[in-house]
Every structure is written in C-alpha cells, then in structure tokens.
Amino acid sequence: MNQKVSKDVNSEVLSEWVVDGMLDKKAIDVVVMDLRDVKHAIADYFVICSGNSDTQIDAISDSVEEQIHKNSKQNPWKREGQQNKEWILLDYVDVVAHIFNKEKRTFYGLEELWGDAKITRVEEN
C-alpha cells in the first residue's frame, strides 16, 4: 500500500498543508512526525494537534480537509472519529492527520509510541 497520494504532491508538501489547515483554526501543540526513516512506519508523516472543544476539533478537521482539497483536489482516503470527537483521523495515505482532545492525546501518546520519528513542534502564531 505504498501508493503516493498524487503524482504532483509529495508527502512533505501535503504535511505542510495539513499544518496550515490546523493552524487556521488555532490548533494547539501541533507536531509533525517524520516517519520516513522509521522501520515499518505506516505513513511518511503523522501531523498531530489538539483542540479545546468538540466544536474546535470539528473545525480543525474541516479546515484540514478544505486546505488539502483546495490545493490538490484530494479527499482523505479514510476518515475516522467524526462521531465521538475525541480523536479524528484523516488518512491521506502518506500523511495522516490526528486531531485530538487533550485527554485522549495524552492517553494514546503517539509521540512516545513512534519515538524513533524526527519530531518537529510547530510554533503557533
């Protein structure tokens, strides 16, 4: 399943668009995890953020989808978590966006789970 999302868009650019979509809705603690050198990684990048409320988590998710679609006409290959709004996952094959409420993010600890990844913390403006 190592297909690329688009011939024109590489995973690094896609991850930057995900970050832009998150920041547009004031996402908290945005982290980009570069998994390209991690053995058995399921994607090139995980982009993770937190939101303060169900409403904000929904807005962040919508913003990421809009940003990617506007720039590349792509929709997520898979979406999960829209009902419970504790952890929304948008899977673009090579880039996976994770939008958490704070408690669930701490509970699942993806940053620790994928500790071999190169982690970049995005400064919020």
MOPAC internal coordinates of N, CA, C and O (Angstrom, degrees):
PM7 1SCF
backbone

  N    0.0000 0     0.00 0     0.00 0    0    0    0
  C    1.4528 1     0.00 0     0.00 0    1    0    0
  C    1.5160 1   110.18 1     0.00 0    2    1    0
  O    1.2310 1   120.09 1  -139.65 1    3    2    1
  N    1.2931 1   117.43 1    40.35 1    3    2    1
  C    1.4413 1   121.52 1  -176.22 1    5    3    2
  C    1.5200 1   111.40 1   -96.42 1    6    5    3
  O    1.2310 1   120.91 1  -143.92 1    7    6    5
  N    1.3303 1   115.86 1    36.08 1    7    6    5
  C    1.4533 1   119.59 1   179.76 1    9    7    6
  C    1.5233 1   110.08 1   -75.47 1   10    9    7
  O    1.2310 1   120.56 1   -32.41 1   11   10    9
  N    1.3047 1   116.54 1   147.59 1   11   10    9
  C    1.4574 1   120.79 1   177.20 1   13   11   10
  C    1.5196 1   108.65 1   -86.27 1   14   13   11
  O    1.2310 1   121.42 1   -28.38 1   15   14   13
  N    1.3290 1   114.88 1   151.62 1   15   14   13
  C    1.4521 1   120.20 1  -176.19 1   17   15   14
  C    1.5247 1   110.73 1   -65.40 1   18   17   15
  O    1.2310 1   120.70 1   138.20 1   19   18   17
  N    1.2984 1   116.27 1   -41.80 1   19   18   17
  C    1.4566 1   120.72 1   179.84 1   21   19   18
  C    1.5191 1   108.24 1  -155.42 1   22   21   19
  O    1.2310 1   120.58 1   -30.69 1   23   22   21
  N    1.3140 1   116.50 1   149.31 1   23   22   21
  C    1.4605 1   119.39 1   177.69 1   25   23   22
  C    1.5248 1   111.14 1   -64.95 1   26   25   23
  O    1.2310 1   120.22 1   151.30 1   27   26   25
  N    1.3357 1   117.19 1   -28.70 1   27   26   25
  C    1.4570 1   121.56 1  -174.26 1   29   27   26
  C    1.5236 1   113.45 1   -90.40 1   30   29   27
  O    1.2310 1   119.59 1   162.32 1   31   30   29
  N    1.3218 1   118.39 1   -17.68 1   31   30   29
  C    1.4509 1   121.50 1  -172.44 1   33   31   30
  C    1.5196 1   109.74 1  -121.43 1   34   33   31
  O    1.2310 1   120.64 1   -58.86 1   35   34   33
  N    1.3403 1   116.38 1   121.14 1   35   34   33
  C    1.4547 1   117.63 1   176.29 1   37   35   34
  C    1.5251 1   109.63 1   -88.56 1   38   37   35
  O    1.2310 1   121.15 1   -12.06 1   39   38   37
  N    1.3075 1   115.41 1   167.94 1   39   38   37
  C    1.4572 1   120.19 1  -173.59 1   41   39   38
  C    1.5291 1   112.35 1   -66.32 1   42   41   39
  O    1.2310 1   120.12 1   149.71 1   43   42   41
  N    1.3218 1   117.38 1   -30.29 1   43   42   41
  C    1.4669 1   119.57 1   178.91 1   45   43   42
  C    1.5248 1   111.06 1   -64.93 1   46   45   43
  O    1.2310 1   120.67 1   134.35 1   47   46   45
  N    1.3243 1   116.33 1   -45.65 1   47   46   45
  C    1.4656 1   120.80 1   177.74 1   49   47   46
  C    1.5259 1   110.22 1   -63.18 1   50   49   47
  O    1.2310 1   120.38 1   136.51 1   51   50   49
  N    1.3044 1   116.88 1   -43.49 1   51   50   49
  C    1.4616 1   121.42 1   178.68 1   53   51   50
  C    1.5311 1   110.90 1   -59.02 1   54   53   51
  O    1.2310 1   120.41 1   138.05 1   55   54   53
  N    1.3282 1   116.82 1   -41.95 1   55   54   53
  C    1.4717 1   119.48 1   178.96 1   57   55   54
  C    1.5280 1   110.98 1   -64.31 1   58   57   55
  O    1.2310 1   120.03 1   144.88 1   59   58   57
  N    1.3183 1   117.55 1   -35.12 1   59   58   57
  C    1.4769 1   121.01 1   177.50 1   61   59   58
  C    1.5244 1   110.71 1   -65.85 1   62   61   59
  O    1.2310 1   120.14 1   141.02 1   63   62   61
  N    1.3293 1   117.33 1   -38.98 1   63   62   61
  C    1.4634 1   120.34 1   177.34 1   65   63   62
  C    1.5252 1   111.21 1   -66.19 1   66   65   63
  O    1.2310 1   120.58 1   142.80 1   67   66   65
  N    1.3327 1   116.50 1   -37.20 1   67   66   65
  C    1.4671 1   119.84 1   176.39 1   69   67   66
  C    1.5307 1   109.65 1   -61.01 1   70   69   67
  O    1.2310 1   120.60 1   134.32 1   71   70   69
  N    1.3242 1   116.45 1   -45.68 1   71   70   69
  C    1.4733 1   120.67 1   178.34 1   73   71   70
  C    1.5283 1   110.14 1   -58.98 1   74   73   71
  O    1.2310 1   120.21 1   134.55 1   75   74   73
  N    1.3301 1   117.20 1   -45.45 1   75   74   73
  C    1.4723 1   120.91 1   179.27 1   77   75   74
  C    1.5239 1   110.80 1   -57.95 1   78   77   75
  O    1.2310 1   120.32 1   135.46 1   79   78   77
  N    1.3245 1   116.99 1   -44.54 1   79   78   77
  C    1.4608 1   121.04 1   179.12 1   81   79   78
  C    1.5158 1   111.77 1   -62.28 1   82   81   79
  O    1.2310 1   120.56 1   140.56 1   83   82   81
  N    1.3190 1   116.53 1   -39.44 1   83   82   81
  C    1.4665 1   120.71 1   178.72 1   85   83   82
  C    1.5259 1   111.05 1   -66.40 1   86   85   83
  O    1.2310 1   120.94 1   132.77 1   87   86   85
  N    1.3226 1   115.81 1   -47.23 1   87   86   85
  C    1.4624 1   119.86 1  -177.11 1   89   87   86
  C    1.5275 1   112.14 1   -66.63 1   90   89   87
  O    1.2310 1   120.56 1   150.88 1   91   90   89
  N    1.3324 1   116.54 1   -29.12 1   91   90   89
  C    1.4670 1   120.19 1   177.92 1   93   91   90
  C    1.5236 1   111.72 1   -58.53 1   94   93   91
  O    1.2310 1   120.25 1   152.51 1   95   94   93
  N    1.3261 1   117.12 1   -27.49 1   95   94   93
  C    1.4697 1   121.37 1  -178.89 1   97   95   94
  C    1.5261 1   111.60 1  -112.19 1   98   97   95
  O    1.2310 1   121.20 1  -154.28 1   99   98   97
  N    1.3370 1   115.32 1    25.72 1   99   98   97
  C    1.4750 1   121.77 1   173.69 1  101   99   98
  C    1.5253 1   113.88 1    59.57 1  102  101   99
  O    1.2310 1   120.23 1  -140.33 1  103  102  101
  N    1.3157 1   117.17 1    39.67 1  103  102  101
  C    1.4641 1   121.16 1   175.85 1  105  103  102
  C    1.5235 1   109.47 1   -59.73 1  106  105  103
  O    1.2310 1   121.25 1   -29.02 1  107  106  105
  N    1.3221 1   115.22 1   150.98 1  107  106  105
  C    1.4561 1   122.25 1  -176.06 1  109  107  106
  C    1.5252 1   109.37 1  -106.38 1  110  109  107
  O    1.2310 1   120.95 1   -36.65 1  111  110  109
  N    1.3408 1   115.79 1   143.35 1  111  110  109
  C    1.4631 1   122.77 1   172.29 1  113  111  110
  C    1.5305 1   111.42 1    52.15 1  114  113  111
  O    1.2310 1   120.98 1  -121.12 1  115  114  113
  N    1.3259 1   115.72 1    58.88 1  115  114  113
  C    1.4675 1   121.60 1  -179.79 1  117  115  114
  C    1.5314 1   109.03 1   -78.81 1  118  117  115
  O    1.2310 1   121.38 1   -50.38 1  119  118  117
  N    1.3322 1   114.97 1   129.62 1  119  118  117
  C    1.4549 1   122.03 1  -178.04 1  121  119  118
  C    1.5239 1   108.85 1  -131.21 1  122  121  119
  O    1.2310 1   120.86 1   -44.72 1  123  122  121
  N    1.3312 1   115.96 1   135.28 1  123  122  121
  C    1.4691 1   121.39 1   173.81 1  125  123  122
  C    1.5243 1   106.60 1  -109.40 1  126  125  123
  O    1.2310 1   121.29 1   -56.57 1  127  126  125
  N    1.3228 1   115.13 1   123.43 1  127  126  125
  C    1.4620 1   121.11 1   178.26 1  129  127  126
  C    1.5177 1   108.71 1  -107.83 1  130  129  127
  O    1.2310 1   120.71 1   -64.69 1  131  130  129
  N    1.3245 1   116.26 1   115.31 1  131  130  129
  C    1.4582 1   122.26 1   178.63 1  133  131  130
  C    1.5278 1   107.25 1   -87.57 1  134  133  131
  O    1.2310 1   120.88 1   -70.44 1  135  134  133
  N    1.3217 1   115.92 1   109.56 1  135  134  133
  C    1.4630 1   122.37 1  -176.08 1  137  135  134
  C    1.5293 1   113.15 1  -101.39 1  138  137  135
  O    1.2310 1   120.35 1  -173.29 1  139  138  137
  N    1.3225 1   116.93 1     6.71 1  139  138  137
  C    1.4653 1   119.62 1  -173.08 1  141  139  138
  C    1.5252 1   113.41 1   -61.30 1  142  141  139
  O    1.2310 1   119.91 1   151.04 1  143  142  141
  N    1.3297 1   117.78 1   -28.96 1  143  142  141
  C    1.4688 1   120.18 1   179.93 1  145  143  142
  C    1.5235 1   112.59 1  -101.22 1  146  145  143
  O    1.2310 1   120.11 1  -170.43 1  147  146  145
  N    1.3300 1   117.39 1     9.57 1  147  146  145
  C    1.4599 1   121.37 1  -178.97 1  149  147  146
  C    1.5296 1   108.61 1   -94.28 1  150  149  147
  O    1.2310 1   121.13 1   -54.98 1  151  150  149
  N    1.3131 1   115.44 1   125.02 1  151  150  149
  C    1.4647 1   120.83 1  -179.01 1  153  151  150
  C    1.5287 1   110.06 1   -62.08 1  154  153  151
  O    1.2310 1   120.04 1   -44.50 1  155  154  153
  N    1.3119 1   117.54 1   135.50 1  155  154  153
  C    1.4658 1   125.66 1   176.98 1  157  155  154
  C    1.5308 1   113.49 1    66.71 1  158  157  155
  O    1.2310 1   119.95 1  -159.83 1  159  158  157
  N    1.3257 1   117.71 1    20.17 1  159  158  157
  C    1.4689 1   120.08 1   177.72 1  161  159  158
  C    1.5210 1   109.16 1   -67.93 1  162  161  159
  O    1.2310 1   121.00 1   -33.89 1  163  162  161
  N    1.3129 1   115.69 1   146.11 1  163  162  161
  C    1.4628 1   120.85 1  -176.46 1  165  163  162
  C    1.5226 1   112.90 1   -93.65 1  166  165  163
  O    1.2310 1   120.35 1   175.30 1  167  166  165
  N    1.3346 1   116.93 1    -4.70 1  167  166  165
  C    1.4666 1   122.07 1   179.22 1  169  167  166
  C    1.5284 1   107.66 1  -154.45 1  170  169  167
  O    1.2310 1   120.86 1   -10.86 1  171  170  169
  N    1.3244 1   115.97 1   169.14 1  171  170  169
  C    1.4656 1   120.17 1   174.85 1  173  171  170
  C    1.5266 1   111.01 1   -79.01 1  174  173  171
  O    1.2310 1   121.00 1   142.00 1  175  174  173
  N    1.3327 1   115.69 1   -38.00 1  175  174  173
  C    1.4615 1   120.71 1  -177.39 1  177  175  174
  C    1.5195 1   110.95 1  -139.23 1  178  177  175
  O    1.2310 1   121.11 1   -36.68 1  179  178  177
  N    1.3284 1   115.48 1   143.32 1  179  178  177
  C    1.4604 1   123.44 1   161.90 1  181  179  178
  C    1.5234 1   104.89 1  -110.67 1  182  181  179
  O    1.2310 1   120.69 1   -46.55 1  183  182  181
  N    1.3143 1   116.28 1   133.45 1  183  182  181
  C    1.4605 1   121.07 1   172.50 1  185  183  182
  C    1.5199 1   105.59 1  -117.94 1  186  185  183
  O    1.2310 1   120.79 1   -58.25 1  187  186  185
  N    1.3240 1   116.10 1   121.75 1  187  186  185
  C    1.4608 1   122.13 1  -171.07 1  189  187  186
  C    1.5200 1   109.54 1  -121.75 1  190  189  187
  O    1.2310 1   121.15 1   -38.71 1  191  190  189
  N    1.3288 1   115.40 1   141.29 1  191  190  189
  C    1.4572 1   119.87 1   174.01 1  193  191  190
  C    1.5182 1   109.47 1  -150.93 1  194  193  191
  O    1.2310 1   121.39 1    -7.64 1  195  194  193
  N    1.3119 1   114.94 1   172.36 1  195  194  193
  C    1.4626 1   121.65 1   176.19 1  197  195  194
  C    1.5182 1   109.52 1  -124.51 1  198  197  195
  O    1.2310 1   121.87 1   -24.20 1  199  198  197
  N    1.3303 1   114.02 1   155.80 1  199  198  197
  C    1.4557 1   121.65 1   173.50 1  201  199  198
  C    1.5187 1   109.31 1  -129.16 1  202  201  199
  O    1.2310 1   120.81 1   -20.09 1  203  202  201
  N    1.3197 1   116.06 1   159.91 1  203  202  201
  C    1.4652 1   121.37 1  -175.79 1  205  203  202
  C    1.5185 1   114.67 1   -88.69 1  206  205  203
  O    1.2310 1   120.38 1   161.54 1  207  206  205
  N    1.3307 1   116.88 1   -18.46 1  207  206  205
  C    1.4672 1   119.35 1  -174.37 1  209  207  206
  C    1.5212 1   109.12 1  -151.66 1  210  209  207
  O    1.2310 1   120.83 1   -14.93 1  211  210  209
  N    1.3340 1   116.02 1   165.07 1  211  210  209
  C    1.4687 1   120.43 1   175.04 1  213  211  210
  C    1.5236 1   110.68 1   -56.32 1  214  213  211
  O    1.2310 1   120.90 1   138.51 1  215  214  213
  N    1.3132 1   115.89 1   -41.49 1  215  214  213
  C    1.4660 1   120.81 1  -178.34 1  217  215  214
  C    1.5199 1   110.81 1   -63.02 1  218  217  215
  O    1.2310 1   120.29 1   135.45 1  219  218  217
  N    1.3318 1   117.05 1   -44.55 1  219  218  217
  C    1.4625 1   120.00 1  -179.89 1  221  219  218
  C    1.5290 1   110.91 1   -68.12 1  222  221  219
  O    1.2310 1   120.34 1   139.69 1  223  222  221
  N    1.3200 1   116.96 1   -40.31 1  223  222  221
  C    1.4681 1   120.40 1   179.26 1  225  223  222
  C    1.5292 1   109.98 1   -60.80 1  226  225  223
  O    1.2310 1   120.40 1   137.35 1  227  226  225
  N    1.3248 1   116.84 1   -42.65 1  227  226  225
  C    1.4691 1   121.50 1   175.28 1  229  227  226
  C    1.5242 1   111.16 1   -60.98 1  230  229  227
  O    1.2310 1   120.85 1   134.13 1  231  230  229
  N    1.3334 1   115.98 1   -45.87 1  231  230  229
  C    1.4640 1   120.68 1  -177.90 1  233  231  230
  C    1.5304 1   111.28 1   -63.70 1  234  233  231
  O    1.2310 1   120.33 1   140.16 1  235  234  233
  N    1.3265 1   116.98 1   -39.84 1  235  234  233
  C    1.4725 1   120.64 1   178.02 1  237  235  234
  C    1.5261 1   109.87 1   -63.03 1  238  237  235
  O    1.2310 1   120.72 1   133.52 1  239  238  237
  N    1.3191 1   116.22 1   -46.48 1  239  238  237
  C    1.4646 1   120.99 1   179.24 1  241  239  238
  C    1.5282 1   110.93 1   -58.22 1  242  241  239
  O    1.2310 1   120.57 1   131.96 1  243  242  241
  N    1.3179 1   116.52 1   -48.04 1  243  242  241
  C    1.4686 1   120.73 1   179.15 1  245  243  242
  C    1.5260 1   111.04 1   -61.44 1  246  245  243
  O    1.2310 1   120.46 1   139.27 1  247  246  245
  N    1.3304 1   116.73 1   -40.73 1  247  246  245
  C    1.4559 1   121.32 1  -178.65 1  249  247  246
  C    1.5338 1   111.57 1   -64.72 1  250  249  247
  O    1.2310 1   120.51 1   138.79 1  251  250  249
  N    1.3276 1   116.62 1   -41.21 1  251  250  249
  C    1.4705 1   120.27 1   177.73 1  253  251  250
  C    1.5262 1   109.51 1   -62.19 1  254  253  251
  O    1.2310 1   120.61 1   132.73 1  255  254  253
  N    1.3316 1   116.44 1   -47.27 1  255  254  253
  C    1.4696 1   119.33 1   180.00 1  257  255  254
  C    1.5251 1   111.46 1   -61.03 1  258  257  255
  O    1.2310 1   120.39 1   137.78 1  259  258  257
  N    1.3227 1   116.86 1   -42.22 1  259  258  257
  C    1.4705 1   120.73 1   179.75 1  261  259  258
  C    1.5258 1   110.93 1   -64.10 1  262  261  259
  O    1.2310 1   120.36 1   136.63 1  263  262  261
  N    1.3189 1   116.91 1   -43.37 1  263  262  261
  C    1.4695 1   121.76 1  -179.39 1  265  263  262
  C    1.5284 1   110.74 1   -60.98 1  266  265  263
  O    1.2310 1   120.16 1   133.04 1  267  266  265
  N    1.3227 1   117.31 1   -46.96 1  267  266  265
  C    1.4592 1   121.03 1  -178.94 1  269  267  266
  C    1.5299 1   110.15 1   -66.62 1  270  269  267
  O    1.2310 1   120.68 1   136.09 1  271  270  269
  N    1.3232 1   116.31 1   -43.91 1  271  270  269
  C    1.4656 1   119.29 1  -178.44 1  273  271  270
  C    1.5245 1   111.10 1   -65.49 1  274  273  271
  O    1.2310 1   120.61 1   139.01 1  275  274  273
  N    1.3331 1   116.44 1   -40.99 1  275  274  273
  C    1.4773 1   120.83 1   179.34 1  277  275  274
  C    1.5239 1   110.71 1   -60.79 1  278  277  275
  O    1.2310 1   120.32 1   138.78 1  279  278  277
  N    1.3260 1   117.00 1   -41.22 1  279  278  277
  C    1.4581 1   121.19 1  -175.44 1  281  279  278
  C    1.5225 1   114.64 1   -85.41 1  282  281  279
  O    1.2310 1   120.07 1   153.95 1  283  282  281
  N    1.3370 1   117.48 1   -26.05 1  283  282  281
  C    1.4673 1   117.60 1  -172.84 1  285  283  282
  C    1.5304 1   114.33 1  -138.91 1  286  285  283
  O    1.2310 1   120.27 1   179.03 1  287  286  285
  N    1.3255 1   117.08 1    -0.97 1  287  286  285
  C    1.4728 1   121.93 1  -179.44 1  289  287  286
  C    1.5315 1   112.49 1    63.56 1  290  289  287
  O    1.2310 1   120.22 1  -158.14 1  291  290  289
  N    1.3366 1   117.19 1    21.86 1  291  290  289
  C    1.4600 1   121.21 1  -179.42 1  293  291  290
  C    1.5244 1   111.15 1  -100.57 1  294  293  291
  O    1.2310 1   121.40 1   -31.19 1  295  294  293
  N    1.3013 1   114.93 1   148.81 1  295  294  293
  C    1.4588 1   122.53 1   171.00 1  297  295  294
  C    1.5279 1   107.16 1  -112.41 1  298  297  295
  O    1.2310 1   120.11 1   -21.59 1  299  298  297
  N    1.3269 1   117.40 1   158.41 1  299  298  297
  C    1.4622 1   117.97 1   177.95 1  301  299  298
  C    1.5176 1   111.37 1   -60.74 1  302  301  299
  O    1.2310 1   120.94 1   -35.55 1  303  302  301
  N    1.3108 1   115.81 1   144.45 1  303  302  301
  C    1.4558 1   121.43 1   174.51 1  305  303  302
  C    1.5243 1   108.84 1   -67.00 1  306  305  303
  O    1.2310 1   120.74 1   144.76 1  307  306  305
  N    1.3185 1   116.19 1   -35.24 1  307  306  305
  C    1.4510 1   121.27 1   179.43 1  309  307  306
  C    1.5249 1   109.92 1  -149.75 1  310  309  307
  O    1.2310 1   120.91 1   -36.01 1  311  310  309
  N    1.3339 1   115.86 1   143.99 1  311  310  309
  C    1.4737 1   123.23 1   175.49 1  313  311  310
  C    1.5115 1   107.88 1  -125.68 1  314  313  311
  O    1.2310 1   120.46 1   -40.76 1  315  314  313
  N    1.3209 1   116.73 1   139.24 1  315  314  313
  C    1.4571 1   120.45 1   175.97 1  317  315  314
  C    1.5265 1   109.72 1  -141.81 1  318  317  315
  O    1.2310 1   121.13 1   -28.24 1  319  318  317
  N    1.3242 1   115.44 1   151.76 1  319  318  317
  C    1.4595 1   121.63 1   171.36 1  321  319  318
  C    1.5074 1   116.72 1    87.89 1  322  321  319
  O    1.2310 1   119.55 1  -173.02 1  323  322  321
  N    1.3258 1   118.46 1     6.98 1  323  322  321
  C    1.4574 1   120.18 1  -177.62 1  325  323  322
  C    1.5346 1   112.74 1   -63.74 1  326  325  323
  O    1.2310 1   120.30 1   152.30 1  327  326  325
  N    1.3270 1   117.04 1   -27.70 1  327  326  325
  C    1.4680 1   119.65 1  -177.80 1  329  327  326
  C    1.5237 1   112.31 1   -75.45 1  330  329  327
  O    1.2310 1   120.01 1   130.88 1  331  330  329
  N    1.3308 1   117.59 1   -49.12 1  331  330  329
  C    1.4615 1   118.91 1  -173.62 1  333  331  330
  C    1.5286 1   114.02 1   -86.11 1  334  333  331
  O    1.2310 1   120.01 1   160.74 1  335  334  333
  N    1.3227 1   117.58 1   -19.26 1  335  334  333
  C    1.4676 1   123.55 1   175.83 1  337  335  334
  C    1.5272 1   113.77 1    56.15 1  338  337  335
  O    1.2310 1   120.57 1  -151.50 1  339  338  337
  N    1.3270 1   116.51 1    28.50 1  339  338  337
  C    1.4639 1   119.96 1   174.28 1  341  339  338
  C    1.5263 1   110.21 1   -97.19 1  342  341  339
  O    1.2310 1   121.16 1   148.86 1  343  342  341
  N    1.3349 1   115.39 1   -31.14 1  343  342  341
  C    1.4577 1   121.95 1  -179.91 1  345  343  342
  C    1.5243 1   106.60 1  -156.26 1  346  345  343
  O    1.2310 1   120.57 1   -76.36 1  347  346  345
  N    1.3201 1   116.51 1   103.64 1  347  346  345
  C    1.4657 1   120.97 1   175.98 1  349  347  346
  C    1.5209 1   107.45 1   -96.74 1  350  349  347
  O    1.2310 1   121.19 1   -49.13 1  351  350  349
  N    1.3181 1   115.33 1   130.87 1  351  350  349
  C    1.4486 1   122.16 1  -179.98 1  353  351  350
  C    1.5267 1   108.28 1  -117.27 1  354  353  351
  O    1.2310 1   120.61 1   -52.00 1  355  354  353
  N    1.3183 1   116.43 1   128.00 1  355  354  353
  C    1.4640 1   122.97 1   174.63 1  357  355  354
  C    1.5198 1   106.95 1  -117.54 1  358  357  355
  O    1.2310 1   120.57 1   -67.05 1  359  358  357
  N    1.3184 1   116.52 1   112.95 1  359  358  357
  C    1.4588 1   122.29 1  -173.92 1  361  359  358
  C    1.5234 1   109.76 1  -101.83 1  362  361  359
  O    1.2310 1   121.11 1   -67.50 1  363  362  361
  N    1.3283 1   115.48 1   112.50 1  363  362  361
  C    1.4571 1   121.83 1   175.28 1  365  363  362
  C    1.5340 1   110.45 1  -105.25 1  366  365  363
  O    1.2310 1   120.03 1  -149.27 1  367  366  365
  N    1.3114 1   117.56 1    30.73 1  367  366  365
  C    1.4557 1   127.94 1   178.29 1  369  367  366
  C    1.5357 1   111.08 1    70.85 1  370  369  367
  O    1.2310 1   119.35 1   109.80 1  371  370  369
  N    1.3144 1   118.85 1   -70.20 1  371  370  369
  C    1.4615 1   121.02 1  -178.95 1  373  371  370
  C    1.5248 1   112.89 1   -87.36 1  374  373  371
  O    1.2310 1   120.47 1   163.75 1  375  374  373
  N    1.3138 1   116.71 1   -16.25 1  375  374  373
  C    1.4673 1   122.44 1   178.39 1  377  375  374
  C    1.5201 1   107.56 1  -131.92 1  378  377  375
  O    1.2310 1   121.29 1   -50.76 1  379  378  377
  N    1.3362 1   115.14 1   129.24 1  379  378  377
  C    1.4599 1   120.24 1   178.99 1  381  379  378
  C    1.5187 1   108.26 1  -120.50 1  382  381  379
  O    1.2310 1   121.00 1   -56.58 1  383  382  381
  N    1.3357 1   115.69 1   123.42 1  383  382  381
  C    1.4678 1   121.88 1   177.54 1  385  383  382
  C    1.5250 1   108.45 1   -94.38 1  386  385  383
  O    1.2310 1   120.98 1   -48.62 1  387  386  385
  N    1.3319 1   115.73 1   131.38 1  387  386  385
  C    1.4659 1   122.88 1   178.55 1  389  387  386
  C    1.5240 1   107.39 1  -119.52 1  390  389  387
  O    1.2310 1   120.66 1   -61.33 1  391  390  389
  N    1.3288 1   116.35 1   118.67 1  391  390  389
  C    1.4645 1   121.59 1  -179.07 1  393  391  390
  C    1.5281 1   106.76 1  -117.50 1  394  393  391
  O    1.2310 1   121.02 1   -69.91 1  395  394  393
  N    1.3174 1   115.66 1   110.09 1  395  394  393
  C    1.4601 1   122.00 1  -172.12 1  397  395  394
  C    1.5194 1   112.72 1  -110.24 1  398  397  395
  O    1.2310 1   120.92 1   -24.81 1  399  398  397
  N    1.3486 1   115.84 1   155.19 1  399  398  397
  C    1.4549 1   117.71 1   157.07 1  401  399  398
  C    1.5272 1   104.26 1   -81.68 1  402  401  399
  O    1.2310 1   120.45 1   -22.21 1  403  402  401
  N    1.3166 1   116.74 1   157.79 1  403  402  401
  C    1.4691 1   120.85 1  -170.60 1  405  403  402
  C    1.5254 1   113.03 1   -58.76 1  406  405  403
  O    1.2310 1   120.34 1   137.95 1  407  406  405
  N    1.3378 1   116.95 1   -42.05 1  407  406  405
  C    1.4652 1   120.25 1  -176.25 1  409  407  406
  C    1.5309 1   111.18 1   -64.68 1  410  409  407
  O    1.2310 1   120.32 1   135.46 1  411  410  409
  N    1.3068 1   116.99 1   -44.54 1  411  410  409
  C    1.4712 1   120.48 1  -179.33 1  413  411  410
  C    1.5277 1   111.05 1   -67.36 1  414  413  411
  O    1.2310 1   120.25 1   144.31 1  415  414  413
  N    1.3161 1   117.13 1   -35.69 1  415  414  413
  C    1.4651 1   119.57 1   178.57 1  417  415  414
  C    1.5247 1   109.97 1   -62.27 1  418  417  415
  O    1.2310 1   120.60 1   135.29 1  419  418  417
  N    1.3162 1   116.45 1   -44.71 1  419  418  417
  C    1.4646 1   120.56 1   178.04 1  421  419  418
  C    1.5269 1   110.34 1   -63.25 1  422  421  419
  O    1.2310 1   120.62 1   136.63 1  423  422  421
  N    1.3313 1   116.42 1   -43.37 1  423  422  421
  C    1.4620 1   121.85 1  -177.82 1  425  423  422
  C    1.5269 1   111.67 1   -60.39 1  426  425  423
  O    1.2310 1   120.14 1   132.92 1  427  426  425
  N    1.3317 1   117.33 1   -47.08 1  427  426  425
  C    1.4641 1   120.83 1  -175.62 1  429  427  426
  C    1.5292 1   113.43 1   -81.81 1  430  429  427
  O    1.2310 1   119.52 1   152.37 1  431  430  429
  N    1.3180 1   118.53 1   -27.63 1  431  430  429
  C    1.4592 1   122.31 1   173.23 1  433  431  430
  C    1.5155 1   115.90 1    51.87 1  434  433  431
  O    1.2310 1   119.97 1  -129.89 1  435  434  433
  N    1.3307 1   117.66 1    50.11 1  435  434  433
  C    1.4692 1   120.44 1  -178.51 1  437  435  434
  C    1.5264 1   112.56 1   -59.03 1  438  437  435
  O    1.2310 1   120.60 1   144.21 1  439  438  437
  N    1.3290 1   116.45 1   -35.79 1  439  438  437
  C    1.4614 1   119.02 1  -179.78 1  441  439  438
  C    1.5303 1   110.77 1   -61.17 1  442  441  439
  O    1.2310 1   120.30 1   142.68 1  443  442  441
  N    1.3243 1   117.04 1   -37.32 1  443  442  441
  C    1.4643 1   120.46 1   178.95 1  445  443  442
  C    1.5344 1   110.62 1   -77.02 1  446  445  443
  O    1.2310 1   120.77 1   140.93 1  447  446  445
  N    1.3223 1   116.13 1   -39.07 1  447  446  445
  C    1.4518 1   121.54 1  -178.44 1  449  447  446
  C    1.5290 1   111.94 1   -59.80 1  450  449  447
  O    1.2310 1   121.07 1   140.56 1  451  450  449
  N    1.3181 1   115.57 1   -39.44 1  451  450  449
  C    1.4664 1   122.05 1   179.04 1  453  451  450
  C    1.5275 1   108.88 1  -106.61 1  454  453  451
  O    1.2310 1   120.58 1  -128.10 1  455  454  453
  N    1.3091 1   116.49 1    51.90 1  455  454  453
  C    1.4628 1   122.95 1  -174.10 1  457  455  454
  C    1.5165 1   115.27 1   -63.10 1  458  457  455
  O    1.2310 1   119.82 1   160.15 1  459  458  457
  N    1.3373 1   117.95 1   -19.85 1  459  458  457
  C    1.4698 1   120.86 1   179.56 1  461  459  458
  C    1.5307 1   112.38 1   -79.17 1  462  461  459
  O    1.2310 1   120.50 1   170.32 1  463  462  461
  N    1.3157 1   116.65 1    -9.68 1  463  462  461
  C    1.4672 1   120.56 1  -177.95 1  465  463  462
  C    1.5246 1   110.33 1   -72.50 1  466  465  463
  O    1.2310 1   121.62 1   -27.67 1  467  466  465
  N    1.3194 1   114.51 1   152.33 1  467  466  465
  C    1.4694 1   120.22 1   171.04 1  469  467  466
  C    1.5318 1   106.09 1   -79.90 1  470  469  467
  O    1.2310 1   120.56 1   -59.35 1  471  470  469
  N    1.3257 1   116.53 1   120.65 1  471  470  469
  C    1.4595 1   120.81 1  -174.63 1  473  471  470
  C    1.5203 1   110.52 1  -109.45 1  474  473  471
  O    1.2310 1   121.33 1   -52.27 1  475  474  473
  N    1.3400 1   115.06 1   127.73 1  475  474  473
  C    1.4556 1   121.41 1   177.18 1  477  475  474
  C    1.5185 1   108.19 1  -117.56 1  478  477  475
  O    1.2310 1   120.36 1   -57.15 1  479  478  477
  N    1.3150 1   116.93 1   122.85 1  479  478  477
  C    1.4648 1   121.98 1   176.19 1  481  479  478
  C    1.5256 1   107.90 1   -89.21 1  482  481  479
  O    1.2310 1   120.58 1   -50.78 1  483  482  481
  N    1.3231 1   116.49 1   129.22 1  483  482  481
  C    1.4551 1   122.03 1  -177.69 1  485  483  482
  C    1.5218 1   108.75 1   -91.33 1  486  485  483
  O    1.2310 1   121.17 1   -51.49 1  487  486  485
  N    1.3097 1   115.37 1   128.51 1  487  486  485
  C    1.4699 1   120.15 1   177.77 1  489  487  486
  C    1.5190 1   109.17 1   -75.75 1  490  489  487
  O    1.2310 1   121.28 1   -48.21 1  491  490  489
  N    1.3232 1   115.15 1   131.79 1  491  490  489
  C    1.4662 1   120.26 1   177.37 1  493  491  490
  C    1.5212 1   108.88 1   -85.37 1  494  493  491
  O    1.2310 1   121.10 1   -43.20 1  495  494  493
  N    1.3097 1   115.50 1   136.80 1  495  494  493
  C    1.4812 1   119.80 1  -178.73 1  497  495  494
  C    1.4995 1   110.96 1   -89.61 1  498  497  495
  O    1.2310 1   120.10 1   180.00 1  499  498  497

